[in-house]
Structures are given as structure tokens and as C-alpha cells.
């Protein structure tokens, strides 16, 4: 039996990114749709990777203690203060 902790510890970042993309999009890079079971198990691996390998502080991510980070509205505003989300160009008449 494979030890999931060893798999996570040795997983290259590229593999994590592909798994994350699969979970987010619901399909693999080649367009193959994930079954609900595949998506659930892949999401678990992604969450384990985030908890063990990444120092997550973003809203609704898994931290190193395995807990979901939930930032308040004021904390989110502080985090994004001064950053432009979108810019609009004036139209010429």
C-alpha cells in the first residue's frame, strides 16, 4: 500500500498544478472529464498537498494545520488594498 504522505512529499509542483487544474475545471488537460469519484479524490490530494507543502494564507485555502483559512471582509480588503482589479479605457467618439 502506498503511503499518501510520501506521495505528497515527493510530488513535483507540476503534478500538483495539473491536479489543481483538473479539480477546478472538472477535466484533464486532454479534455477528458473527471468522474465525480475522480474529482473528489483528486480534490483530497490537492488539499493534502496544500496543507503539507504550501504556506497558504489566502481566503478559503487549507493551512498547515489542515484547517480552512477564513478571512474576514476587513482582512480581505486590507490584503487587496491599492490593487487594481480591472482598468477601463475611455472610448473614442
TIPA-829541 format. One record per residue: residue number from 0; residue in one letter; x, y, z of N, C-alpha, C in turn. Coordinates in steps of 0.1 Angstrom, whole numbers, padded with zeros to 4 digits, m for minus. Example, Ala and Ser with C-alpha at 12.3 -4.5 7.8 and 13.67 -1.06 7.14 Angstrom:
# residues 2
pt num: 0 | residu: A | n.xx: 0132 | n.yy: m0057 | n.zz: 0078 | ca.xx: 0123 | ca.yy: m0045 | ca.zz: 0078 | c.xx: 0132 | c.yy: m0033 | c.zz: 0078;
pt num: 1 | residu: S | n.xx: 0128 | n.yy: m0022 | n.zz: 0071 | ca.xx: 0137 | ca.yy: m0011 | ca.zz: 0071 | c.xx: 0129 | c.yy: 0000 | c.zz: 0079;
# end
This chain:
# residues 93
pt num: 0 | residu: X | n.xx: 0008 | n.yy: m0012 | n.zz: 0000 | ca.xx: 0000 | ca.yy: 0000 | ca.zz: 0000 | c.xx: 0009 | c.yy: 0013 | c.zz: 0000;
pt num: 1 | residu: X | n.xx: 0005 | n.yy: 0022 | n.zz: m0008 | ca.xx: 0013 | ca.yy: 0035 | ca.zz: m0009 | c.xx: 0009 | c.yy: 0044 | c.zz: 0002;
pt num: 2 | residu: X | n.xx: 0020 | n.yy: 0050 | n.zz: 0008 | ca.xx: 0018 | ca.yy: 0060 | ca.zz: 0019 | c.xx: 0015 | c.yy: 0073 | c.zz: 0012;
pt num: 3 | residu: X | n.xx: 0003 | n.yy: 0079 | n.zz: 0014 | ca.xx: m0001 | ca.yy: 0091 | ca.zz: 0008 | c.xx: 0008 | c.yy: 0103 | c.zz: 0012;
pt num: 4 | residu: X | n.xx: 0013 | n.yy: 0102 | n.zz: 0025 | ca.xx: 0022 | ca.yy: 0113 | ca.zz: 0029 | c.xx: 0035 | c.yy: 0113 | c.zz: 0021;
pt num: 5 | residu: X | n.xx: 0040 | n.yy: 0101 | n.zz: 0018 | ca.xx: 0052 | ca.yy: 0100 | ca.zz: 0009 | c.xx: 0049 | c.yy: 0106 | c.zz: m0005;
pt num: 6 | residu: X | n.xx: 0038 | n.yy: 0102 | n.zz: m0010 | ca.xx: 0034 | ca.yy: 0107 | ca.zz: m0023 | c.xx: 0033 | c.yy: 0122 | c.zz: m0024;
pt num: 7 | residu: X | n.xx: 0027 | n.yy: 0128 | n.zz: m0014 | ca.xx: 0026 | ca.yy: 0142 | ca.zz: m0013 | c.xx: 0039 | c.yy: 0149 | c.zz: m0011;
pt num: 8 | residu: X | n.xx: 0048 | n.yy: 0143 | n.zz: m0003 | ca.xx: 0061 | ca.yy: 0149 | ca.zz: 0000 | c.xx: 0070 | c.yy: 0149 | c.zz: m0013;
pt num: 9 | residu: X | n.xx: 0068 | n.yy: 0139 | n.zz: m0021 | ca.xx: 0076 | ca.yy: 0137 | ca.zz: m0033 | c.xx: 0070 | c.yy: 0142 | c.zz: m0046;
pt num: 10 | residu: X | n.xx: 0058 | n.yy: 0147 | n.zz: m0045 | ca.xx: 0050 | ca.yy: 0152 | ca.zz: m0057 | c.xx: 0057 | c.yy: 0165 | c.zz: m0062;
pt num: 11 | residu: X | n.xx: 0060 | n.yy: 0165 | n.zz: m0075 | ca.xx: 0065 | ca.yy: 0177 | ca.zz: m0082 | c.xx: 0054 | c.yy: 0187 | c.zz: m0083;
pt num: 12 | residu: X | n.xx: 0058 | n.yy: 0200 | n.zz: m0082 | ca.xx: 0049 | ca.yy: 0211 | ca.zz: m0083 | c.xx: 0040 | c.yy: 0210 | c.zz: m0096;
pt num: 13 | residu: X | n.xx: 0047 | n.yy: 0206 | n.zz: m0107 | ca.xx: 0039 | ca.yy: 0205 | ca.zz: m0120 | c.xx: 0028 | c.yy: 0195 | c.zz: m0119;
pt num: 14 | residu: X | n.xx: 0029 | n.yy: 0184 | n.zz: m0112 | ca.xx: 0019 | ca.yy: 0174 | ca.zz: m0110 | c.xx: 0007 | c.yy: 0181 | c.zz: m0101;
pt num: 15 | residu: X | n.xx: 0011 | n.yy: 0187 | n.zz: m0091 | ca.xx: 0001 | ca.yy: 0194 | ca.zz: m0082 | c.xx: m0007 | c.yy: 0204 | c.zz: m0091;
pt num: 16 | residu: X | n.xx: 0000 | n.yy: 0212 | n.zz: m0099 | ca.xx: m0007 | ca.yy: 0222 | ca.zz: m0108 | c.xx: m0017 | c.yy: 0215 | c.zz: m0117;
pt num: 17 | residu: X | n.xx: m0013 | n.yy: 0204 | n.zz: m0123 | ca.xx: m0022 | ca.yy: 0196 | ca.zz: m0132 | c.xx: m0034 | c.yy: 0191 | c.zz: m0124;
pt num: 18 | residu: X | n.xx: m0032 | n.yy: 0186 | n.zz: m0112 | ca.xx: m0043 | ca.yy: 0181 | ca.zz: m0104 | c.xx: m0052 | c.yy: 0192 | c.zz: m0100;
pt num: 19 | residu: X | n.xx: m0047 | n.yy: 0203 | n.zz: m0096 | ca.xx: m0054 | ca.yy: 0215 | ca.zz: m0092 | c.xx: m0063 | c.yy: 0220 | c.zz: m0104;
pt num: 20 | residu: X | n.xx: m0057 | n.yy: 0220 | n.zz: m0116 | ca.xx: m0064 | ca.yy: 0224 | ca.zz: m0128 | c.xx: m0076 | c.yy: 0214 | c.zz: m0131;
pt num: 21 | residu: X | n.xx: m0073 | n.yy: 0202 | n.zz: m0129 | ca.xx: m0083 | ca.yy: 0191 | ca.zz: m0131 | c.xx: m0095 | c.yy: 0193 | c.zz: m0122;
pt num: 22 | residu: X | n.xx: m0092 | n.yy: 0196 | n.zz: m0109 | ca.xx: m0103 | ca.yy: 0198 | ca.zz: m0099 | c.xx: m0111 | c.yy: 0211 | c.zz: m0103;
pt num: 23 | residu: X | n.xx: m0104 | n.yy: 0222 | n.zz: m0106 | ca.xx: m0110 | ca.yy: 0234 | ca.zz: m0109 | c.xx: m0119 | c.yy: 0234 | c.zz: m0122;
pt num: 24 | residu: X | n.xx: m0114 | n.yy: 0227 | n.zz: m0132 | ca.xx: m0121 | ca.yy: 0227 | ca.zz: m0145 | c.xx: m0130 | c.yy: 0215 | c.zz: m0146;
pt num: 25 | residu: X | n.xx: m0128 | n.yy: 0205 | n.zz: m0139 | ca.xx: m0136 | ca.yy: 0192 | ca.zz: m0140 | c.xx: m0131 | c.yy: 0184 | c.zz: m0151;
pt num: 26 | residu: X | n.xx: m0120 | n.yy: 0187 | n.zz: m0157 | ca.xx: m0114 | ca.yy: 0178 | ca.zz: m0168 | c.xx: m0099 | c.yy: 0179 | c.zz: m0168;
pt num: 27 | residu: X | n.xx: m0093 | n.yy: 0169 | n.zz: m0174 | ca.xx: m0079 | ca.yy: 0169 | ca.zz: m0176 | c.xx: m0074 | c.yy: 0177 | c.zz: m0188;
pt num: 28 | residu: X | n.xx: m0061 | n.yy: 0180 | n.zz: m0189 | ca.xx: m0056 | ca.yy: 0188 | ca.zz: m0200 | c.xx: m0060 | c.yy: 0183 | c.zz: m0214;
pt num: 29 | residu: X | n.xx: m0062 | n.yy: 0170 | n.zz: m0215 | ca.xx: m0066 | ca.yy: 0164 | ca.zz: m0228 | c.xx: m0081 | c.yy: 0165 | c.zz: m0231;
pt num: 30 | residu: X | n.xx: m0089 | n.yy: 0171 | n.zz: m0221 | ca.xx: m0103 | ca.yy: 0173 | ca.zz: m0223 | c.xx: m0111 | c.yy: 0162 | c.zz: m0217;
pt num: 31 | residu: X | n.xx: m0105 | n.yy: 0151 | n.zz: m0212 | ca.xx: m0113 | ca.yy: 0140 | ca.zz: m0205 | c.xx: m0119 | c.yy: 0145 | c.zz: m0193;
pt num: 32 | residu: X | n.xx: m0132 | n.yy: 0143 | n.zz: m0192 | ca.xx: m0140 | ca.yy: 0148 | ca.zz: m0180 | c.xx: m0137 | c.yy: 0139 | c.zz: m0168;
pt num: 33 | residu: X | n.xx: m0135 | n.yy: 0144 | n.zz: m0156 | ca.xx: m0133 | ca.yy: 0136 | ca.zz: m0144 | c.xx: m0147 | c.yy: 0131 | c.zz: m0140;
pt num: 34 | residu: X | n.xx: m0147 | n.yy: 0119 | n.zz: m0135 | ca.xx: m0159 | ca.yy: 0114 | ca.zz: m0129 | c.xx: m0161 | c.yy: 0120 | c.zz: m0115;
pt num: 35 | residu: X | n.xx: m0172 | n.yy: 0120 | n.zz: m0109 | ca.xx: m0174 | ca.yy: 0126 | ca.zz: m0096 | c.xx: m0164 | c.yy: 0120 | c.zz: m0086;
pt num: 36 | residu: X | n.xx: m0162 | n.yy: 0107 | n.zz: m0087 | ca.xx: m0152 | ca.yy: 0100 | ca.zz: m0078 | c.xx: m0138 | c.yy: 0105 | c.zz: m0080;
pt num: 37 | residu: X | n.xx: m0134 | n.yy: 0106 | n.zz: m0093 | ca.xx: m0121 | ca.yy: 0111 | ca.zz: m0096 | c.xx: m0119 | c.yy: 0126 | c.zz: m0091;
pt num: 38 | residu: X | n.xx: m0129 | n.yy: 0134 | n.zz: m0093 | ca.xx: m0128 | ca.yy: 0148 | ca.zz: m0088 | c.xx: m0127 | c.yy: 0148 | c.zz: m0073;
pt num: 39 | residu: X | n.xx: m0135 | n.yy: 0140 | n.zz: m0066 | ca.xx: m0134 | ca.yy: 0140 | ca.zz: m0051 | c.xx: m0121 | c.yy: 0136 | c.zz: m0046;
pt num: 40 | residu: X | n.xx: m0115 | n.yy: 0125 | n.zz: m0052 | ca.xx: m0102 | ca.yy: 0120 | ca.zz: m0047 | c.xx: m0091 | c.yy: 0129 | c.zz: m0051;
pt num: 41 | residu: X | n.xx: m0092 | n.yy: 0135 | n.zz: m0063 | ca.xx: m0082 | ca.yy: 0145 | ca.zz: m0067 | c.xx: m0082 | c.yy: 0157 | c.zz: m0058;
pt num: 42 | residu: X | n.xx: m0094 | n.yy: 0162 | n.zz: m0055 | ca.xx: m0095 | ca.yy: 0173 | ca.zz: m0046 | c.xx: m0089 | c.yy: 0170 | c.zz: m0032;
pt num: 43 | residu: X | n.xx: m0091 | n.yy: 0158 | n.zz: m0027 | ca.xx: m0084 | ca.yy: 0155 | ca.zz: m0015 | c.xx: m0069 | c.yy: 0155 | c.zz: m0016;
pt num: 44 | residu: X | n.xx: m0064 | n.yy: 0150 | n.zz: m0027 | ca.xx: m0049 | ca.yy: 0151 | ca.zz: m0028 | c.xx: m0044 | c.yy: 0165 | c.zz: m0029;
pt num: 45 | residu: X | n.xx: m0052 | n.yy: 0174 | n.zz: m0036 | ca.xx: m0048 | ca.yy: 0188 | ca.zz: m0037 | c.xx: m0048 | c.yy: 0195 | c.zz: m0024;
pt num: 46 | residu: X | n.xx: m0059 | n.yy: 0192 | n.zz: m0016 | ca.xx: m0060 | ca.yy: 0198 | ca.zz: m0002 | c.xx: m0048 | c.yy: 0193 | c.zz: 0007;
pt num: 47 | residu: X | n.xx: m0045 | n.yy: 0180 | n.zz: 0006 | ca.xx: m0034 | ca.yy: 0175 | ca.zz: 0013 | c.xx: m0020 | c.yy: 0181 | c.zz: 0009;
pt num: 48 | residu: X | n.xx: m0018 | n.yy: 0183 | n.zz: m0004 | ca.xx: m0006 | ca.yy: 0190 | ca.zz: m0009 | c.xx: m0006 | c.yy: 0204 | c.zz: m0003;
pt num: 49 | residu: X | n.xx: m0017 | n.yy: 0211 | n.zz: m0004 | ca.xx: m0017 | ca.yy: 0225 | ca.zz: 0001 | c.xx: m0014 | c.yy: 0226 | c.zz: 0016;
pt num: 50 | residu: X | n.xx: m0020 | n.yy: 0216 | n.zz: 0023 | ca.xx: m0018 | ca.yy: 0216 | ca.zz: 0038 | c.xx: m0003 | c.yy: 0213 | c.zz: 0042;
pt num: 51 | residu: X | n.xx: 0003 | n.yy: 0204 | n.zz: 0034 | ca.xx: 0016 | ca.yy: 0199 | ca.zz: 0038 | c.xx: 0027 | c.yy: 0207 | c.zz: 0031;
pt num: 52 | residu: X | n.xx: 0025 | n.yy: 0212 | n.zz: 0019 | ca.xx: 0037 | ca.yy: 0218 | ca.zz: 0012 | c.xx: 0036 | c.yy: 0233 | c.zz: 0010;
pt num: 53 | residu: X | n.xx: 0024 | n.yy: 0239 | n.zz: 0010 | ca.xx: 0023 | ca.yy: 0253 | ca.zz: 0008 | c.xx: 0020 | c.yy: 0261 | c.zz: 0021;
pt num: 54 | residu: X | n.xx: 0025 | n.yy: 0272 | n.zz: 0021 | ca.xx: 0021 | ca.yy: 0281 | ca.zz: 0033 | c.xx: 0010 | c.yy: 0290 | c.zz: 0028;
pt num: 55 | residu: X | n.xx: m0002 | n.yy: 0284 | n.zz: 0030 | ca.xx: m0014 | ca.yy: 0291 | ca.zz: 0025 | c.xx: m0020 | c.yy: 0301 | c.zz: 0035;
pt num: 56 | residu: X | n.xx: m0022 | n.yy: 0313 | n.zz: 0031 | ca.xx: m0028 | ca.yy: 0323 | ca.zz: 0039 | c.xx: m0040 | c.yy: 0329 | c.zz: 0032;
pt num: 57 | residu: X | n.xx: m0043 | n.yy: 0325 | n.zz: 0020 | ca.xx: m0054 | ca.yy: 0330 | ca.zz: 0012 | c.xx: m0067 | c.yy: 0326 | c.zz: 0018;
pt num: 58 | residu: X | n.xx: m0078 | n.yy: 0333 | n.zz: 0015 | ca.xx: m0091 | ca.yy: 0330 | ca.zz: 0019 | c.xx: m0096 | c.yy: 0317 | c.zz: 0014;
pt num: 59 | residu: X | n.xx: m0101 | n.yy: 0308 | n.zz: 0022 | ca.xx: m0107 | ca.yy: 0295 | ca.zz: 0019 | c.xx: m0096 | c.yy: 0286 | c.zz: 0012;
pt num: 60 | residu: X | n.xx: m0084 | n.yy: 0286 | n.zz: 0018 | ca.xx: m0074 | ca.yy: 0276 | ca.zz: 0015 | c.xx: m0071 | c.yy: 0268 | c.zz: 0027;
pt num: 61 | residu: X | n.xx: m0064 | n.yy: 0257 | n.zz: 0026 | ca.xx: m0061 | ca.yy: 0248 | ca.zz: 0037 | c.xx: m0047 | c.yy: 0252 | c.zz: 0042;
pt num: 62 | residu: X | n.xx: m0047 | n.yy: 0254 | n.zz: 0055 | ca.xx: m0034 | ca.yy: 0258 | ca.zz: 0061 | c.xx: m0026 | c.yy: 0246 | c.zz: 0066;
pt num: 63 | residu: X | n.xx: m0014 | n.yy: 0248 | n.zz: 0071 | ca.xx: m0006 | ca.yy: 0236 | ca.zz: 0075 | c.xx: m0012 | c.yy: 0228 | c.zz: 0087;
pt num: 64 | residu: X | n.xx: m0021 | n.yy: 0233 | n.zz: 0094 | ca.xx: m0028 | ca.yy: 0226 | ca.zz: 0104 | c.xx: m0040 | c.yy: 0218 | c.zz: 0099;
pt num: 65 | residu: X | n.xx: m0043 | n.yy: 0219 | n.zz: 0086 | ca.xx: m0054 | ca.yy: 0212 | ca.zz: 0080 | c.xx: m0067 | c.yy: 0219 | c.zz: 0081;
pt num: 66 | residu: X | n.xx: m0067 | n.yy: 0232 | n.zz: 0086 | ca.xx: m0079 | ca.yy: 0240 | ca.zz: 0088 | c.xx: m0081 | c.yy: 0249 | c.zz: 0076;
pt num: 67 | residu: X | n.xx: m0093 | n.yy: 0253 | n.zz: 0073 | ca.xx: m0097 | ca.yy: 0262 | ca.zz: 0062 | c.xx: m0094 | c.yy: 0276 | c.zz: 0068;
pt num: 68 | residu: X | n.xx: m0086 | n.yy: 0284 | n.zz: 0060 | ca.xx: m0084 | ca.yy: 0298 | ca.zz: 0063 | c.xx: m0096 | c.yy: 0306 | c.zz: 0059;
pt num: 69 | residu: X | n.xx: m0102 | n.yy: 0313 | n.zz: 0068 | ca.xx: m0114 | ca.yy: 0321 | ca.zz: 0066 | c.xx: m0111 | c.yy: 0335 | c.zz: 0070;
pt num: 70 | residu: X | n.xx: m0109 | n.yy: 0344 | n.zz: 0061 | ca.xx: m0105 | ca.yy: 0358 | ca.zz: 0064 | c.xx: m0118 | c.yy: 0366 | c.zz: 0065;
pt num: 71 | residu: X | n.xx: m0118 | n.yy: 0376 | n.zz: 0074 | ca.xx: m0130 | ca.yy: 0385 | ca.zz: 0075 | c.xx: m0129 | c.yy: 0394 | c.zz: 0063;
pt num: 72 | residu: X | n.xx: m0140 | n.yy: 0401 | n.zz: 0061 | ca.xx: m0141 | ca.yy: 0411 | ca.zz: 0050 | c.xx: m0131 | c.yy: 0422 | c.zz: 0051;
pt num: 73 | residu: X | n.xx: m0129 | n.yy: 0426 | n.zz: 0063 | ca.xx: m0119 | ca.yy: 0437 | ca.zz: 0065 | c.xx: m0104 | c.yy: 0432 | c.zz: 0063;
pt num: 74 | residu: X | n.xx: m0102 | n.yy: 0419 | n.zz: 0066 | ca.xx: m0089 | ca.yy: 0413 | ca.zz: 0063 | c.xx: m0087 | c.yy: 0412 | c.zz: 0048;
pt num: 75 | residu: X | n.xx: m0097 | n.yy: 0408 | n.zz: 0041 | ca.xx: m0096 | ca.yy: 0407 | ca.zz: 0027 | c.xx: m0094 | c.yy: 0421 | c.zz: 0020;
pt num: 76 | residu: X | n.xx: m0101 | n.yy: 0431 | n.zz: 0025 | ca.xx: m0099 | ca.yy: 0444 | ca.zz: 0020 | c.xx: m0085 | c.yy: 0449 | c.zz: 0022;
pt num: 77 | residu: X | n.xx: m0079 | n.yy: 0446 | n.zz: 0034 | ca.xx: m0066 | ca.yy: 0450 | ca.zz: 0037 | c.xx: m0056 | c.yy: 0443 | c.zz: 0028;
pt num: 78 | residu: X | n.xx: m0058 | n.yy: 0430 | n.zz: 0025 | ca.xx: m0049 | ca.yy: 0423 | ca.zz: 0017 | c.xx: m0049 | c.yy: 0428 | c.zz: 0002;
pt num: 79 | residu: X | n.xx: m0060 | n.yy: 0433 | n.zz: m0003 | ca.xx: m0061 | ca.yy: 0438 | ca.zz: m0017 | c.xx: m0061 | c.yy: 0453 | c.zz: m0018;
pt num: 80 | residu: X | n.xx: m0058 | n.yy: 0460 | n.zz: m0007 | ca.xx: m0058 | ca.yy: 0474 | ca.zz: m0007 | c.xx: m0048 | c.yy: 0480 | c.zz: m0017;
pt num: 81 | residu: X | n.xx: m0052 | n.yy: 0489 | n.zz: m0026 | ca.xx: m0044 | ca.yy: 0495 | ca.zz: m0035 | c.xx: m0041 | c.yy: 0487 | c.zz: m0048;
pt num: 82 | residu: X | n.xx: m0047 | n.yy: 0475 | n.zz: m0049 | ca.xx: m0045 | ca.yy: 0467 | ca.zz: m0061 | c.xx: m0057 | c.yy: 0469 | c.zz: m0070;
pt num: 83 | residu: X | n.xx: m0054 | n.yy: 0472 | n.zz: m0082 | ca.xx: m0065 | ca.yy: 0474 | ca.zz: m0092 | c.xx: m0069 | c.yy: 0460 | c.zz: m0097;
pt num: 84 | residu: X | n.xx: m0082 | n.yy: 0458 | n.zz: m0097 | ca.xx: m0088 | ca.yy: 0445 | ca.zz: m0102 | c.xx: m0090 | c.yy: 0446 | c.zz: m0118;
pt num: 85 | residu: X | n.xx: m0094 | n.yy: 0458 | n.zz: m0123 | ca.xx: m0096 | ca.yy: 0460 | ca.zz: m0137 | c.xx: m0094 | c.yy: 0474 | c.zz: m0140;
pt num: 86 | residu: X | n.xx: m0091 | n.yy: 0477 | n.zz: m0153 | ca.xx: m0089 | ca.yy: 0490 | ca.zz: m0157 | c.xx: m0098 | c.yy: 0492 | c.zz: m0170;
pt num: 87 | residu: X | n.xx: m0104 | n.yy: 0503 | n.zz: m0171 | ca.xx: m0113 | ca.yy: 0506 | ca.zz: m0182 | c.xx: m0107 | c.yy: 0517 | c.zz: m0191;
pt num: 88 | residu: X | n.xx: m0107 | n.yy: 0515 | n.zz: m0204 | ca.xx: m0102 | ca.yy: 0525 | ca.zz: m0213 | c.xx: m0114 | c.yy: 0534 | c.zz: m0218;
pt num: 89 | residu: X | n.xx: m0111 | n.yy: 0547 | n.zz: m0219 | ca.xx: m0122 | ca.yy: 0556 | ca.zz: m0224 | c.xx: m0124 | c.yy: 0553 | c.zz: m0239;
pt num: 90 | residu: X | n.xx: m0136 | n.yy: 0553 | n.zz: m0243 | ca.xx: m0139 | ca.yy: 0551 | ca.zz: m0257 | c.xx: m0138 | c.yy: 0564 | c.zz: m0265;
pt num: 91 | residu: X | n.xx: m0132 | n.yy: 0563 | n.zz: m0277 | ca.xx: m0132 | ca.yy: 0575 | ca.zz: m0285 | c.xx: m0145 | c.yy: 0576 | c.zz: m0292;
pt num: 92 | residu: X | n.xx: m0150 | n.yy: 0588 | n.zz: m0294 | ca.xx: m0163 | ca.yy: 0591 | ca.zz: m0301 | c.xx: m0161 | c.yy: 0593 | c.zz: m0315;
# end
